[in-house]
Amino acid sequence: MTHSPQIKIPATYIRGGTSKGVFFNLEDLPEPAQQPGSVRDALLLRVIGSPDPYGKQTDGMGGATSSTSKTVILSKSSQPDHDVDYLFGQVSIDKPFVDWSGNCGNLSAAVGPFAISCGLVDNHRIPDNGIATIRIWQANIKKTIIAQVPITDGGVQETGDFELDGVTFPAAEVVVEFVDPADAEGAMFPTGNLIDDLEVPGVGTFKATMINAGIPTIFLNAEAIGYTGTELQEAINSDDRALQMFETIRAHGAIRMGLIDDVEQAAGRQHTPKVAFVGKPIDYVSSSGKQIASQDIDVNVRALSMGKLHHAMMGTAAVAIGTAAAIPGTLVNLAAGGGERSSVRFGHPSGTLKVGAEANRVNGEWVVSKAIMSRSARVLMEGWVRIPGDTFCSVS
């Protein structure tokens, strides 16, 4: 029996924020994969090592968590006044699909540095020393992201002393601004309410804030579902009943948000919406053993991604948190003490994070012009990924 040899594709493995992903320049992909569709999906699944019934992604670049099963494709921007187009693919670990329905806020911090390094940004836009302002078109959600990338001697500076909870080592700070983060195709609050009664058959009825900002997110009160908001991963991810409860809530919330028509469709849309729960600021010990004091945070937030409690906080969910906190009357705002605010510092399983947001009323509706946070990014490996040459043979 003959077998197709492996093919190699230029790629870079990068940590962005508390996530990692495989980054590609669109032009480096095999020609059939340069267009959206089943061929591209098959390529990315094989690169990451999915679907894997063992849930380990041993035969690929994925790390068997939602934070490390990610891919990014960049190209010279097709949009006016933008430098680069950024397309994000969340790869399912155990199922054969790539979810293109949302953005990754953490990997957004790595887009500017990678775009500069692979020549997608015009040279005149990059100072010899200082900060390069990179305008990114987020193609999944059709939004602008502005990244402030530090430059030293004409190249991206990756090392530094900026510390980010959830990342072991310090690096250079990248300030990321999400412009007009609300959903471009619908209302920020799709039900028209800051708080709804969300009925979940077989589970209960809960107060919920459902918001489209950064990423569609369903916020619940922690105590309403039996938690405090200080839980770490093992408290949720080792509890199959809890995970099923959250998935059921997510599915019915997605219907109320107009993202799906029936609960069965939720299985094919794992990346969005997110489910998060909020609690008042109380002391806890983070996953690294760091003591988090109640006076150092405004609110505790825990969020699930791809069916599991996240080890820190998704960047897009942080945008949703900052946006909801800035709008008086949401569950996030109330848990943080209520009133108007331009920033919020929240506790998550790995520590704390501060995110700012500018919210104003326009014609009686809440509008958020931007949300800002600091992340970091670092290239871990660059060269080529290899996949079997017959990866595309069974794809029609």
N, C-alpha and C positions, 0 to 999 in steps of 0.2 A: 504494500500500500504506500502510495506517495502522499506527502503532506506539503502544504505550502510553507515556504520559509517565512520567518518573521519579517515584518517591515518596521522601519524606524521613522519616528515623527519628531521633529524638533519640539521641545517642551521645556517648561521651567516649573519646578515645584516650589511654591511660595507659601510662607505663613503670612496671613493678613489678619490682624487683630487676634482673636482666639480661634481662628479657623485655619485650615490648610487646604490648598487646592492645586490642581494641575492647570497651568496657564498655557494657552496656545495663541500664536499669531494666526489669524484666519488663513493667510496666504500659505502657511506651512502645512495645513491639513491636506490630505489627499483630495484631489479635485471633487470626487463624489460627495465628500463630507463638508465641502465649503458652503453647501446649501442646507437649510433646515430640513429635517426629515429622518426617516428610519435609518439611513446609512450613517448619518452623523451620530444619532443616538447609539447605534450599535458600536461605533468606534469608541465613544466615551464610556459606555458600559464596560467594554473590554479593557480599556486603559485603567479604569478604577477597580476592576475585578468583580463586577456584578453581572447578573444576580448570583448571590452566593448563599445557598441554603444553610451553610454553616454560620453565616453572619460575621465572617472574619475578614473577607476580602484579601485573603492570603495571596492570591494569584493576580494582584493588581496593586495600584498605587493608593487605594483607599485605606483608611485607618479604622474602618468598622464603626464609625460614629457619624452622626449627622454633620458634625463640624469638620470632618476630614474626608467626606465622600462628595467632593465638589470639583467642578470644572469651570474654566473661564475661557472665553474666546474673545480676542480683541482685534480690532481693525481700525484703519484710518477712518476718522469720523465722516459720515455722510451728511451730518447736520451742520448748519451754519454756526459759526462761533464756538465750535467744539473741537477738541483735539482727537478724541478717540471714542469709538463705540465699544461698549462693554456688554457682553452677553453672558449670563450666568446659568449654569445647568446643575441642579441638585440631583445627584445620582442616587437612586434607591439602592439600598444595600442588598435586600433579598428578593427584589422584584425587578423585572426587565423593563424599567422605564426611567426616563430622565424628565424631571419636573422643571419646566421653563416658566412657571407662573409667577415667580417673584425674584427679588434681588437678594444678594448676600451683603449685608452691611459691613461685616468684618473684612471680607475679601475686597470690598470697595477701596480699602486703604492701600491695597497692593496694586491696584489698577494703574494709578499714576506712575509709580516707580517702574513697573514692568513696561508700560507704554514708552517711557523715556528710554529705558535700557535697550528696547528692541527697535528703536528708531521710528516709532509711530508719531512722535511729537517733533514738530519743526524745530530746528536748532536755535532759531532766534527766540524761541519761547523759553529757553533754558539758560539761566544765568550761570556764570562761572562759579559763583558762590552766592548762597542766599536761599531763597525759596522760589520754586517753580510752581505757578498756579496752573493746574491742569484741569480743563473743563471736560468732563466725562458725560457721554450720553448713555444712560442706562437703558439698553434696548428692550429688556424684559418689560419694564414698567413705564418706559417712555418719559423718563425724568432726568434732570440735570444733577450731577454730583460735582462738587468742586473740591479737589484735593490739593493741599499745600504740602509740596514735597521738598524736603531739605536737599540742597545740592552743595557738594564740596568738590572743588577742582573740576567742575564740569560734569561730574557723575553723581548718581543718586547716593546719598548718605544713608546707610542702613543702621549703623551702630550709633549708640547714644545712651543717655541715662534716663530716658522716659520709661517708667514702670507701669505696666498694665496688669491688673489683677486677672488671673487666669493664664498668664504667660510667665514662664519661669524667669527668663532673662530680660534685662532692659534692652532698649533699642532706640532708634531715632523716632521722634514724634511726628506723626502725620495727622494734621487736622483735616477732618472730612466734614463738608457741609452738604446736606441734602436739601436741595432747593425745592420749595413747594411740594413737600413730601406726601401730601394727600393723593389718593387715587385719582389719576387723570380722567378715568372714564366714569366715575361715580362720585357720590357725596362722601365726605369724610366720615360721616355717621350714616351708613346706608339705610338704617331704619328711621332716621330722622330724630332719634332720641339720644341723649347722653347716657341714659341708663334704661335698659329694657328688662322685662321679665322673660327670661329664656326658659321655655319649657322643653325638657329633655325626657322623652318617654322612658320609663323604667329607671330613671335616675333621680329626677326632681325638677323643681323650678327654681332658677337662680337669678339674682340681680346680675346683669352683665353690661359692660361697656364694650360695644363692638365698633371698631374704628379702622378706617383705611388710611394709614399714614406710615410710611416706611415699608410696612407689610401688613396685610389684613390681620388683625389681632382681636381675640376675644378675651377680655379681662373679667375675672371673677374675684369675689372676696374670698380670701384664704379660709376664714373661719366658717364660711357657708358650706365648704366642702371638707371640713374636718382638719384643716391645716393651720399653721401659724404664719407661713411665708418665710420661715427660716430653714426649711428643709434642704438637705443635700441630696445628691443623686440617688444614693442607696435607699433612701426613704421612699422614693417614688418608683424608681426603675426596677426594684426587686419585688414590686407589688403588682402582679398581673391584673388584679381587679381594679386597682387605681388607674393603670394604663388604659384599660378598656373603658373605664368611666370617662377619662379625659378624651379618648378618641370619639366616644359617643357624643359628648358635649361639643367637640370640634365639628363633627358632622352636622349636627342640628344647628349650630351657630353658623356654619357655612351656608346653610339653606336660608336662614334669616338674613344673612348678609348679601344674598343673591349671587353667591359664587357657584353654587351647584343647585340642581333641581331636586335631587333625592339623595338619601344617605349613602346609597351604594356608590355614588360618584366620588365620595370622599376618599376612597381607597386609591383612586387614580390621581388625587391631588394632595399628596402628602405634605408638600412644602408650605402650602397656604390653605386656610388661615392658621395662625399660631394660637395656642391657648396659654394664658398666663394667669397667675393669681397673685393678689397683692395683700399685704398685711402691714400693720402699723410698725413703726421703727422700734424693734426690740433687739437686745443683744443676742449674738450668736457667734459660733466659731466656724470659720470658713473651711473649705475642703483642704486648704494648705495648713490649717492649724492657727491661722491668724484670727485674733480676737476682733470682732466688729462691734463697736459700741453704738448704742441707739442714738446717741447725740451726734454721731458722725454721718448719719443718713437721714433722709426724709421719709423713706418708705422701703419696705422689703418687697421684692418681686422675684417670682420664679416662673420660668417659661419652658414649655415643651417644644421640641423640634423633631420632626420625623418620628413622632411617637414616644420620645424619651425626654426626661428632664435634662435640659442643657447644663453643661458643666459650668458655664459662666452666663453670658447673655448674648444672644444673636444681635448683631449690629442694627439690623432693620427693626427688630423688636425694641431695641433701645430708643430708636426714633419714635416708635409708637408710644413708648412709655413717656418720653419727653414731651411729645405732642399732647397726650392725654393729661399729663400732669399740669400743663400750661392752661388747660381749659377748665374753669371752675365748674364743679358738678359731676365730673366723671368719677368713676370708682377709684382711679389712680390718684386723681387730684384730692379726693376726700380722704383717702388713706394717708396721703402726704400732709394732711392738715387743712386742706381746703384753701380757698382764696386764689388770687392771681400770683403767678410765678413765672420767671423767665428761664429757670433751670431747675433740675432736680438731681439729687444724688441718691441713688438707690443701692440697696444691698442685693447681691446675687450669690450663688453658691461659692464662687471663688473669691469674693471680696466686694468691692464697690465700684461704681462708675457714675460719672457726672455727664449729663447731656443737657444742652440748652435748646430752647425752642422759642420762637417768636409767634405769638398767637394774637389775633385781632378779630373783632366782629366787622364784617362787611355785609351790608344789606341784611342784617339780622342773622347771618350765618358765620360760624367760626371759620377762620382761614389761618393757616400756619404758613408763614413765608419761608421758613427754613428751620432745620434742626442741625445742631453742630456737636461733634464729639471728637475726642482725640484717640487715635489708635496707633499702631506701629506695624511695620511690615519688614520681612527679611527673606531674601532668596535662600532656599535650603539646598537646592540642587538644580543644575541646568545641563542640558544636553539633548538626549532623545529618549522617548519612551518607545517600547517595542510591543507590538501586538501581532498575533498570527495573521498571516496574509490572507487567510480565508475568512476573516471576520465578517466581510461584507457578502460572502457568497450566498448565504441563505436569506439575505435581505432583499425583498422585492422593491 
